[in-house]
Amino acid sequence: MKQENHHQSECACDKHAHHQEHNHSHHSYDSHSSHEHHHEEGGIRESIVKIVVGAVLLAAAVVIEKTCNLPTWALLLVYLVPYLIVGFDTLREAAEGIAKGEVFDENFLMSVATIGALGIGFLPGAEAQFPEAVFVMLFFQVGELFENIAEGRSRKSISQLMEIRPDTAHVERRGEVLTVDPNEVEVGETVVVKPGERIPLDGIVVEGDSSLNTVALTGESMPRSVHEGDDIVSGCVNLTGLLRVKVTKVFGESTASKVLELVEHASDNKSRSESFITRFARVYTPIVVYSALALAFIPPFFSSLSYLDALPTWLYRALTFLVVSCPCALVISVPLTFFGGIGGASRKGVLVKGSNYLEALSRMGIAVFDKTGTLTKGVFAVSLVHPQELTETELLHMAAHVERYSNHPIAISLRDAYPEEDDGCVVEQVEEIPGQGVKARVNGKEVCVGNGKLMDSIGADWHECHDSAGGTTCHVAIEGAYVGHIHIADHVKEDAQQAVKELKSLGVEHTVMLTGDHRDVGESVAALLGIDEVHAELLPADKVAQVERLMSEKDSHHTLAFVGDGINDAPVLARADVGIAMGGLGSDAAIEAADVVLMDDHPSKLPLAIRVAKRTMRIANENVWLSIGIKVLVLLLAAFGLAGMWMAVFADVGVCVLAVLNAMRAMK
């Protein structure tokens, strides 16, 4: 930034990256982050004061020039006052760059162009260009100010996410509660979290009931209820009740730390656009400087005037050419656009590990989904109840009591559907029959709950469930008479169907589902959601093979994304162009293996991520074409003497300001 002078000796693009690293260092989110924020605000205020004072003194210098008949050297002294006020930092940074061997940056170009404009009036037959020189430097500072403000806002948008970092933890030790740094708490210790406090470490609730605000992690405003025995992750805010939490991970391995680390390094992986701009700036700037030298000193040889008489005209054109050529609009605005896009996405609970993945998301042509935990909830639940001679409640009542003592997922689903266990019924003689089901006496009557084999063994006249596809059907018989069946299945997530539909509207041409589940289950879910292709009964290695096949078939312009739960899909997440982990809240494997993490369990976050990516790319491309288009036009005009210093200022700083303002839209 302008006030951090030692940073600006690098080329514009490197400087921008350096700022991100500097401001996203490990220490920038601890106790001195507020000090940095105040320092940054102070630097912006200082820049504004310099610009205002410089503008006033420039106006005064113009008045003095018009009203007083001063010699050229005296006028130079008058204009040097506002010039040095607004340009001293730029001159110093240019000198530091030269000393380090990093000559060709925007500070060097501005310094050469303005010093040349100040000196050109001393050549024979040349007109003084003092006001132009000061104005170029003044406008350059205005551009820097806009860049600083935009970059500050972009960082602020990400720093809001950084508020998930807890400062303290209240840990129980030797019968008392001590307030310590979260790094000092060990696995197995118990921490107390009061209402309004942030959860300091990942753990399990051992006492208390409460609601959690997870918006900083997931982007979701709906509070999440937690009770004794529930897993809980750091970074959430405890809203209502007092919680005692047994710590399961040290602070460095906690969800908050993982997310912070992810966002801090989001700018490490540059997109193709950014990498191109870095290479472009390093090649382009020296070419421009040498072209300007050629433009200044070669054409006077071919002029009808003498060499010294023609030199001022061509020197002025070369200086104008230099001012126009500075690529700062390009090298500042494009990284800023991606930075803003990543920050905007993170506030919605979509964490992108780098701008290259943002670019890859925008070109997604194939979306490959895991089923369980990604498109479905991954939890068995009662989906259909078909009673015969009983009501639905009575059928669930009998089945739940028979399954009262089993820990099987199907038994848990039946009990969840009929939670009134303490209704006075007597359950006895419970007998589990392997591969068939459970038999028990409920209020003296024999009740059997199980599959068709169990119904056959007791002579019940049963039939299949004709309304279901996939899942498990539990048949129920009382005293040998068939009384109905209950279908249990893994439920599709509420927003999964809409998410698939939105993906297709966003240009994703092909959707595929890969699952280890039975074929009929996979096909029924795919048909319900409108997925184009499904492969079932796959092992993890089979999923990788399917992704390899799809990768070989797609065209080079489009990318393939794999969306999984991040727990058992790490090999496929790593193989795809973009690995997207669904439900990253509390999942270490998700944050480690994926390129993009959707911090909740909603498939609808994927279309949101693509929309953010496409919008970011659109803004970046607008800035590229705006910057290059106007540059080329004014460079040609400058070379032929048709563009003065004022037009050159617009082509450089004016375009930079427009591009930075446009880049700020990516934060929304």
C-alpha positions, 0 to 999 in steps of 0.5 A: 500500500502507499503508506507501506513504502518498503513494499512498493519497490516490487512490480505492481503484480508482485506488490499486490501479492505481497500485500495479500501475504503480508496482511494474511500472515499467521499473525495478522489475525491475533491481538495486533490485527486491530492495530494493523487496521488502524495503521491502514486507516491512518495511511489512507488519511495521510494519502488524502491529506497529501493529495489535497495539499498537493492539489491546492499547491498545484493550483497556486503554482499555476496562478503564480505562473500566469501572473508572475513573469518568472524564469524557467528555473524559478518556475521549476522550484515553484512546481517542485513543492507540490511535486515532491509532496505528492511524489516523494514516496513514488521517487523513493520506491523507484530508487529502492527498486533500482537498488534491488535490481527490480527496475521496471515497475510502475514507480519507475515509469512514473518517476521517469515520465514526470522527471522528464516532463519537468526537465523538457522545458530546458531543451532548446525550443521546447515548452515547459511541462511543469503542470502536466508533470505534477498532475500526472504524479497527483493523479497517480496518487489518486489511483493508488488511494483508490487501490488501497481503499478497494484492497482494504475493503476486500481484505475486510470482507475476508477478515469478517470470516476471520472473526471465527478465531476464538481468543480464549477458552474457559477450561475446568482444571482441579475444580475451578474454571481457568481462562487460558489461550485455546492453544493451551487446552489439551484433548480430553479436557472440558471447556465451559462455553457461556451464552454469547461466547465463541466455541474455542475448540472442537469437541463433544457436548457433555452437558447442556442444551443450546443453539449455535450461530454457524453463519461465519462457517456455513453462511447459514443464518438459521441457528443449529440446536445442540444437545448432550452427546452432539459433536460441536466445532470451533468458530460457532457462537453459543447463543442460549444455554451454558455448555460443557464441552469435552475437547476432541482436537487440539487448537491447531487441528480444530475446524476454526484453525483449518478454515483460517489457514485455508483462507489465509492461503487462498491467494497462493494458487494463481489463476491462469489469468493472474499468472499470465499477467505476472509474466506479461508485466515482466516482459512488457515493461522493459519492452515499453521502456526501450521502445520509449527510448527509441521513440525519443532518440531515433526519429529526430535523425529523420526530421527536417529540423536539426536533431536538437530542434526535433528532440524535444518534440520526440522526447515529449512523445516518448514521455507520454508513451511511458505514462500511457504504457504503465500496466498498473490497471491490469496487474492491480485490478485482476488479482484484486478481482479474484481476491474479492471473488474469493472473499465474497464466496467465503462470506456465503460459506464457500471456501475456494483455495485459490483463484485458479480453482475459481477460474476452473469452477467458472468453466465446469462442464461435468459435475460428478456427485457422490450420493450418500451424504452429498445428494442424500442425507446419509441417515436412514429414516422412515419414508413410507408407512403402509398399514393393514387393519391398523393405523400408521401410528399403531403400526409404527408403535408395534415396530418401534417397541420390538426394535427397542433394544437394537442399535441397528440403523433400521431400528434407530429409524423406527424408534425415531419415527415413534419416540414415545417409548414410555407409553406403559407397554410391556415388551418382553422375550425379545429375540433377534433372528440373524438375517431375518429380523426381530421377534418380541412380545408386546403387551402379551402379543407376539410381534415380528418385524423383519424381511420376507424370510421372517414373514415366510417362517411364521406363515404370514401372507405378506407382499412387497412394497410397490411404492418404493425404490431402494431402501429397506422394507420392514414387514410387521406381523402380529400373532402370525397375521400380516398387518403392514410394512414400513419403508426406510430409506436414505432421504434425498436432500431438500435442495438437491433437485433444484441444485442439479436443475440450476447447474444445467442452467449454468452451463454444466452439460453433463451430470453423473452420480457415482455410488457404492450403494445398490443399483436400484437405489442409485438409479431411483435417486438419479431419476428423482434428481434428473441426473444424466448418468449413474454408476452404482455398487462402486468401490473407491478405486472404481470411482477413480476409474470412472472419473479418469474415463470422464476426464479423457472424454471431455474437451479441454475448455471445460473442467470436471468437478467431483462433489463428495463428502470429503471423508472417503472420497479423497482420491477422487477429490484429488483426481478431478479438475476441481475437488469440491467437499460437501459438508465441510463443517467439522470434516478434516478430510474435506478441508485437506483434500478438496480445492473448494469446500462447501461449509454446510450440507446444502447442494444448492451452494454449488450453483452459488459457487459457480455463479460467483466464479462466473461473475468474477471471471466476467469482471476480470475479463472486462478489466483485461479488455478495458486496460489493454484496449485503451492502452493500445489506442492511446499508445498509438496516438502518443507515438504519432503525437496525437495524445498529450500528457493529459490523455496519457494520464487518463489512459494510465491512472484513469483506467486504473481507477475504473478497473479497480472500481469495477474489481470491487464489484466482485466482493458483492 
